[in-house]
């Protein structure tokens, strides 16, 4: 290769571009409001550079944290710079991760600035006769330009060689330092010489050859120069000689830094497609994701690594805002997990007894194996097994089809024989079982009278405990996020909509690779996620003592189900239909005409155009909002929104419960919900089909629905509910003496608060004062403002503020806790429960005031709500163990927020209540005693 053909070395001023992109580009955010605009701008710039110099070694250089040698020279250096905006700070670490994923060396050298690192590398390149491209928007870099070094600004498309610098500044590159020393730099707070601006500095340097030294050696010559103030300038220069030469030192880019790399370490970019997938998915760069998927992402067209080869485990771990975080130090790498690429080469379809027995023999010798059932339905109560995926290590998997029954399907092994052969393996407690959402597989196997023993390793729950605020924990999302792999979806093999096939109808040629991929991906996810769980705080303890044991508890509870009085619900549906119709008539009367109550457009016209009700909020398209929260506020002052709210509530109860529940019963008239461990941010369970968490508690209609949840003949419903658990947790977390004393003396906490806030003796607290105190107690732990409290109590904001201030005066420990938890969340991005569950608060450092305030409210409440969730999970695990060990004639049938519901044999009820209260109250070792209210009745409502 000739000298002319040697490609230039490209050095990128990452810090300069980060600031430029942040201030120049729109403030892009993810769906959960994480800022990404600067990241996108810099990555776009890097792509442009890579495409412009496809054969060039590159490095991206950022300023390191901490002070530099310039701070030692001048303690006011850069002192005028404002603090870095929070929304910019949040983008630094994910940007660093993107740079590394693009395969670019990333340099942060302590004690010097990015300019100095670039200057040193540029000097080394010049000495070796190499050409250098410095990509920057920083004017100070012009001093580095020479016959080997050229500046390129990709944001302005400006290129500066020697002639370009001279044309732009009126001075050659070797005079740029003198120029800066004379006129100073307000951005970096380089003082310069007072009274010397750009024109004067230029006149001095062009009028006297030789730069700063020459000027100070010939001060008398300055008076002869033709610029305004020339005659008085020698005196100014003389008075500020030290300042001028200090400024020269500050402005000089250091070119002899001790660097951790040399030029030979700057190689061609070798992008890691998997890591890019993970990052772009997390940052929601959907267009670039598509380019990666279809191979058109231009900056990865040269030496890209194979997808999923040592991908996610080499990237930094996910942090508080779902973005990537970690120390800027290049040596701070997560544990490297070398994984083979995802291919179908080692996927096997098992169709013969010999092949099946070979796999069984391997599984019998294993410490753990991965399995996944392919079934006919997502409903665990009716799903039939179509095939079984098995695996031991990433890259290899087997699919054992047992019930594909489409025309032309090949002969398969007998399902009964396969399950009988695998049953001892599933029930072998010495072999760990690995899977994704194992609860479903456990429930389906239970239909075939197969238990699952041994340690459970669930990658869905690993993902959840690592970051519960992440949007999704399904396998497809995690494969993309952590492995950079786009999985084959169920719709890819089964189709969509009404024509979608059940899995038994899917051709084996498509079904087997799909099933094997699920196994392969799960094994890989385990290798990536398990080490991270072990490294992060107490998350391994949360996983091992709470989430994993709960799998079997929930599986059993779901299969137990709860009995429903369908006839009572049918009657209530008819009653609700009549009430809904009356609401419609009332709404027509208030509106003055008939309209569709379910149409936001028609409702908006009536409320805001015809009745001139104030618009509180608008939709993204600019129309007045008729969302529930808006109507709820309007209903406080206007009759029509109140009727609309009542209509919506009745309609929801009818469609969700009184109409739907009778359709969901099995042959024993029992309903089986699905509980979800990996949905809520706080650790609370959620449920679906039906959702048992949202049945109203305090309304008559809600009580009527609860009356339909009944016990079998000879049994009664027992409901055991934690009393004021979040307030008790607040007392524990805050250590406030007033709250601790109130609970220790078994006082009614709302009355005690009322006595404190309203300044009356405890025995004289009125019902109205207690209700207000209750609103204050619960409002403050949810971070309610004075405005919110005023709306709730229907009082003036100033009065609400007085109540809040008086509350904090009486309970100063609560105020301290709230201040501390806000600060903790802002510093580390998350808060924790008493038991170590980590709850990330993505917007805690948001630049936008409303987002930050909402995040602060979340930070205050999350430890309480999360600890309450942990406590009831601990209780469920302990109670379930007691039920099994003592063979109680009782079933755990529901969990709803802070309440457990059981179906208990009549003659055992009294003893059962004593025992279950004892176990639930012992589930949390707090400074405040937990109290459980437990009652029995023929139905759920009567048990309250």
Secondary structure as the mmCIF struct_conf table of DSSP 4:
data_model
#
loop_
_struct_conf.conf_type_id
_struct_conf.id
_struct_conf.beg_label_comp_id
_struct_conf.beg_label_asym_id
_struct_conf.beg_label_seq_id
_struct_conf.end_label_comp_id
_struct_conf.end_label_asym_id
_struct_conf.end_label_seq_id
HELX_RH_3T_P HELX_RH_3T_P1 UNK A 3 UNK A 5
BEND BEND1 UNK A 6 UNK A 6
HELX_LH_PP_P HELX_LH_PP_P1 UNK A 7 UNK A 8
STRN STRN1 UNK A 9 UNK A 13
HELX_RH_AL_P HELX_RH_AL_P1 UNK A 14 UNK A 24
BEND BEND2 UNK A 25 UNK A 25
STRN STRN2 UNK A 29 UNK A 29
TURN_TY1_P TURN_TY1_P1 UNK A 31 UNK A 32
STRN STRN3 UNK A 35 UNK A 35
HELX_RH_AL_P HELX_RH_AL_P2 UNK A 37 UNK A 52
TURN_TY1_P TURN_TY1_P2 UNK A 53 UNK A 55
STRN STRN4 UNK A 58 UNK A 61
HELX_LH_PP_P HELX_LH_PP_P2 UNK A 63 UNK A 64
BEND BEND3 UNK A 65 UNK A 66
STRN STRN5 UNK A 68 UNK A 68
HELX_RH_AL_P HELX_RH_AL_P3 UNK A 69 UNK A 73
TURN_TY1_P TURN_TY1_P3 UNK A 75 UNK A 80
BEND BEND4 UNK A 81 UNK A 81
HELX_LH_PP_P HELX_LH_PP_P3 UNK A 82 UNK A 85
HELX_RH_AL_P HELX_RH_AL_P4 UNK A 86 UNK A 101
TURN_TY1_P TURN_TY1_P4 UNK A 102 UNK A 103
STRN STRN6 UNK A 105 UNK A 107
TURN_TY1_P TURN_TY1_P5 UNK A 110 UNK A 110
STRN STRN7 UNK A 111 UNK A 111
BEND BEND5 UNK A 112 UNK A 112
HELX_RH_AL_P HELX_RH_AL_P5 UNK A 114 UNK A 127
TURN_TY1_P TURN_TY1_P6 UNK A 128 UNK A 129
STRN STRN8 UNK A 132 UNK A 135
HELX_RH_3T_P HELX_RH_3T_P2 UNK A 139 UNK A 144
BEND BEND6 UNK A 146 UNK A 148
STRN STRN9 UNK A 149 UNK A 153
TURN_TY1_P TURN_TY1_P7 UNK A 154 UNK A 157
STRN STRN10 UNK A 158 UNK A 160
HELX_RH_AL_P HELX_RH_AL_P6 UNK A 162 UNK A 169
BEND BEND7 UNK A 170 UNK A 171
HELX_RH_3T_P HELX_RH_3T_P3 UNK A 173 UNK A 175
HELX_RH_AL_P HELX_RH_AL_P7 UNK A 176 UNK A 183
STRN STRN11 UNK A 185 UNK A 185
TURN_TY1_P TURN_TY1_P8 UNK A 186 UNK A 189
STRN STRN12 UNK A 190 UNK A 190
TURN_TY1_P TURN_TY1_P9 UNK A 194 UNK A 195
HELX_RH_AL_P HELX_RH_AL_P8 UNK A 198 UNK A 207
BEND BEND8 UNK A 208 UNK A 208
TURN_TY1_P TURN_TY1_P10 UNK A 209 UNK A 210
HELX_RH_AL_P HELX_RH_AL_P9 UNK A 211 UNK A 217
TURN_TY1_P TURN_TY1_P11 UNK A 218 UNK A 218
HELX_RH_AL_P HELX_RH_AL_P10 UNK A 219 UNK A 222
TURN_TY1_P TURN_TY1_P12 UNK A 223 UNK A 224
BEND BEND9 UNK A 225 UNK A 225
BEND BEND10 UNK A 227 UNK A 227
TURN_TY1_P TURN_TY1_P13 UNK A 228 UNK A 229
HELX_RH_AL_P HELX_RH_AL_P11 UNK A 230 UNK A 239
TURN_TY1_P TURN_TY1_P14 UNK A 240 UNK A 240
HELX_RH_AL_P HELX_RH_AL_P12 UNK A 241 UNK A 251
BEND BEND11 UNK A 252 UNK A 252
HELX_LH_PP_P HELX_LH_PP_P4 UNK A 253 UNK A 254
BEND BEND12 UNK A 260 UNK A 260
HELX_RH_3T_P HELX_RH_3T_P4 UNK A 263 UNK A 265
HELX_RH_AL_P HELX_RH_AL_P13 UNK A 273 UNK A 283
TURN_TY1_P TURN_TY1_P15 UNK A 284 UNK A 284
HELX_RH_AL_P HELX_RH_AL_P14 UNK A 286 UNK A 294
TURN_TY1_P TURN_TY1_P16 UNK A 295 UNK A 295
HELX_RH_3T_P HELX_RH_3T_P5 UNK A 298 UNK A 300
BEND BEND13 UNK A 301 UNK A 303
HELX_LH_PP_P HELX_LH_PP_P5 UNK A 304 UNK A 306
TURN_TY1_P TURN_TY1_P17 UNK A 307 UNK A 308
BEND BEND14 UNK A 309 UNK A 310
HELX_RH_3T_P HELX_RH_3T_P6 UNK A 312 UNK A 314
BEND BEND15 UNK A 315 UNK A 315
HELX_LH_PP_P HELX_LH_PP_P6 UNK A 316 UNK A 317
STRN STRN13 UNK A 318 UNK A 318
TURN_TY1_P TURN_TY1_P18 UNK A 320 UNK A 321
BEND BEND16 UNK A 322 UNK A 323
STRN STRN14 UNK A 324 UNK A 324
BEND BEND17 UNK A 328 UNK A 328
TURN_TY1_P TURN_TY1_P19 UNK A 330 UNK A 331
HELX_LH_PP_P HELX_LH_PP_P7 UNK A 334 UNK A 336
BEND BEND18 UNK A 344 UNK A 344
TURN_TY1_P TURN_TY1_P20 UNK A 345 UNK A 346
STRN STRN15 UNK A 347 UNK A 349
BEND BEND19 UNK A 352 UNK A 352
HELX_RH_AL_P HELX_RH_AL_P15 UNK A 353 UNK A 364
TURN_TY1_P TURN_TY1_P21 UNK A 365 UNK A 365
BEND BEND20 UNK A 367 UNK A 367
STRN STRN16 UNK A 368 UNK A 375
BEND BEND21 UNK A 376 UNK A 376
BEND BEND22 UNK A 378 UNK A 378
TURN_TY1_P TURN_TY1_P22 UNK A 380 UNK A 382
STRN STRN17 UNK A 385 UNK A 391
BEND BEND23 UNK A 392 UNK A 393
TURN_TY1_P TURN_TY1_P23 UNK A 394 UNK A 395
STRN STRN18 UNK A 397 UNK A 401
BEND BEND24 UNK A 406 UNK A 406
TURN_TY1_P TURN_TY1_P24 UNK A 407 UNK A 408
HELX_LH_PP_P HELX_LH_PP_P8 UNK A 409 UNK A 411
HELX_RH_AL_P HELX_RH_AL_P16 UNK A 415 UNK A 426
TURN_TY1_P TURN_TY1_P25 UNK A 427 UNK A 427
TURN_TY1_P TURN_TY1_P26 UNK A 429 UNK A 430
BEND BEND25 UNK A 431 UNK A 431
STRN STRN19 UNK A 432 UNK A 435
BEND BEND26 UNK A 436 UNK A 437
HELX_RH_AL_P HELX_RH_AL_P17 UNK A 438 UNK A 447
TURN_TY1_P TURN_TY1_P27 UNK A 448 UNK A 449
BEND BEND27 UNK A 454 UNK A 454
STRN STRN20 UNK A 456 UNK A 458
HELX_RH_AL_P HELX_RH_AL_P18 UNK A 459 UNK A 466
TURN_TY1_P TURN_TY1_P28 UNK A 468 UNK A 469
BEND BEND28 UNK A 470 UNK A 471
BEND BEND29 UNK A 474 UNK A 474
HELX_RH_AL_P HELX_RH_AL_P19 UNK A 475 UNK A 478
HELX_RH_PI_P HELX_RH_PI_P1 UNK A 479 UNK A 483
HELX_LH_PP_P HELX_LH_PP_P9 UNK A 487 UNK A 489
HELX_RH_AL_P HELX_RH_AL_P20 UNK A 490 UNK A 494
BEND BEND30 UNK A 496 UNK A 496
HELX_RH_3T_P HELX_RH_3T_P7 UNK A 497 UNK A 499
HELX_LH_PP_P HELX_LH_PP_P10 UNK A 500 UNK A 502
HELX_RH_3T_P HELX_RH_3T_P8 UNK A 503 UNK A 505
BEND BEND31 UNK A 506 UNK A 506
HELX_RH_AL_P HELX_RH_AL_P21 UNK A 508 UNK A 535
BEND BEND32 UNK A 536 UNK A 536
TURN_TY1_P TURN_TY1_P29 UNK A 537 UNK A 538
HELX_RH_AL_P HELX_RH_AL_P22 UNK A 539 UNK A 542
HELX_RH_PI_P HELX_RH_PI_P2 UNK A 543 UNK A 547
HELX_RH_AL_P HELX_RH_AL_P23 UNK A 548 UNK A 560
STRN STRN21 UNK A 562 UNK A 564
HELX_RH_AL_P HELX_RH_AL_P24 UNK A 566 UNK A 591
TURN_TY1_P TURN_TY1_P30 UNK A 592 UNK A 592
BEND BEND33 UNK A 593 UNK A 593
TURN_TY1_P TURN_TY1_P31 UNK A 597 UNK A 598
HELX_RH_AL_P HELX_RH_AL_P25 UNK A 600 UNK A 604
HELX_RH_PI_P HELX_RH_PI_P3 UNK A 605 UNK A 610
BEND BEND34 UNK A 611 UNK A 611
HELX_LH_PP_P HELX_LH_PP_P11 UNK A 613 UNK A 615
STRN STRN22 UNK A 618 UNK A 618
TURN_TY1_P TURN_TY1_P32 UNK A 620 UNK A 621
BEND BEND35 UNK A 622 UNK A 622
HELX_LH_PP_P HELX_LH_PP_P12 UNK A 623 UNK A 623
STRN STRN23 UNK A 624 UNK A 624
HELX_LH_PP_P HELX_LH_PP_P13 UNK A 625 UNK A 625
HELX_RH_AL_P HELX_RH_AL_P26 UNK A 628 UNK A 634
TURN_TY1_P TURN_TY1_P33 UNK A 635 UNK A 637
HELX_RH_AL_P HELX_RH_AL_P27 UNK A 639 UNK A 653
HELX_RH_PI_P HELX_RH_PI_P4 UNK A 654 UNK A 658
TURN_TY1_P TURN_TY1_P34 UNK A 659 UNK A 660
HELX_RH_3T_P HELX_RH_3T_P9 UNK A 661 UNK A 664
TURN_TY1_P TURN_TY1_P35 UNK A 667 UNK A 668
BEND BEND36 UNK A 669 UNK A 669
STRN STRN24 UNK A 670 UNK A 671
STRN STRN25 UNK A 674 UNK A 676
BEND BEND37 UNK A 677 UNK A 679
BEND BEND38 UNK A 681 UNK A 683
STRN STRN26 UNK A 686 UNK A 688
BEND BEND39 UNK A 689 UNK A 690
TURN_TY1_P TURN_TY1_P36 UNK A 693 UNK A 694
BEND BEND40 UNK A 695 UNK A 695
BEND BEND41 UNK A 697 UNK A 699
HELX_RH_AL_P HELX_RH_AL_P28 UNK A 700 UNK A 707
TURN_TY1_P TURN_TY1_P37 UNK A 708 UNK A 708
STRN STRN27 UNK A 709 UNK A 710
HELX_LH_PP_P HELX_LH_PP_P14 UNK A 711 UNK A 712
TURN_TY1_P TURN_TY1_P38 UNK A 713 UNK A 714
STRN STRN28 UNK A 715 UNK A 722
BEND BEND42 UNK A 723 UNK A 724
HELX_RH_AL_P HELX_RH_AL_P29 UNK A 725 UNK A 734
HELX_RH_AL_P HELX_RH_AL_P30 UNK A 737 UNK A 744
TURN_TY1_P TURN_TY1_P39 UNK A 745 UNK A 746
HELX_RH_AL_P HELX_RH_AL_P31 UNK A 749 UNK A 758
TURN_TY1_P TURN_TY1_P40 UNK A 759 UNK A 759
HELX_RH_3T_P HELX_RH_3T_P10 UNK A 762 UNK A 764
HELX_RH_AL_P HELX_RH_AL_P32 UNK A 767 UNK A 781
TURN_TY1_P TURN_TY1_P41 UNK A 782 UNK A 783
HELX_RH_AL_P HELX_RH_AL_P33 UNK A 786 UNK A 793
TURN_TY1_P TURN_TY1_P42 UNK A 794 UNK A 794
BEND BEND43 UNK A 795 UNK A 795
HELX_RH_AL_P HELX_RH_AL_P34 UNK A 797 UNK A 810
HELX_RH_AL_P HELX_RH_AL_P35 UNK A 812 UNK A 828
BEND BEND44 UNK A 829 UNK A 829
STRN STRN29 UNK A 830 UNK A 832
TURN_TY1_P TURN_TY1_P43 UNK A 834 UNK A 835
STRN STRN30 UNK A 838 UNK A 840
TURN_TY1_P TURN_TY1_P44 UNK A 842 UNK A 845
BEND BEND45 UNK A 847 UNK A 848
HELX_RH_AL_P HELX_RH_AL_P36 UNK A 849 UNK A 886
TURN_TY1_P TURN_TY1_P45 UNK A 887 UNK A 887
BEND BEND46 UNK A 889 UNK A 889
STRN STRN31 UNK A 890 UNK A 896
TURN_TY1_P TURN_TY1_P46 UNK A 897 UNK A 898
STRN STRN32 UNK A 899 UNK A 905
HELX_RH_3T_P HELX_RH_3T_P11 UNK A 906 UNK A 908
HELX_RH_AL_P HELX_RH_AL_P37 UNK A 909 UNK A 921
TURN_TY1_P TURN_TY1_P47 UNK A 922 UNK A 922
BEND BEND47 UNK A 923 UNK A 923
BEND BEND48 UNK A 927 UNK A 928
STRN STRN33 UNK A 932 UNK A 937
BEND BEND49 UNK A 938 UNK A 938
STRN STRN34 UNK A 939 UNK A 939
TURN_TY1_P TURN_TY1_P48 UNK A 940 UNK A 943
#
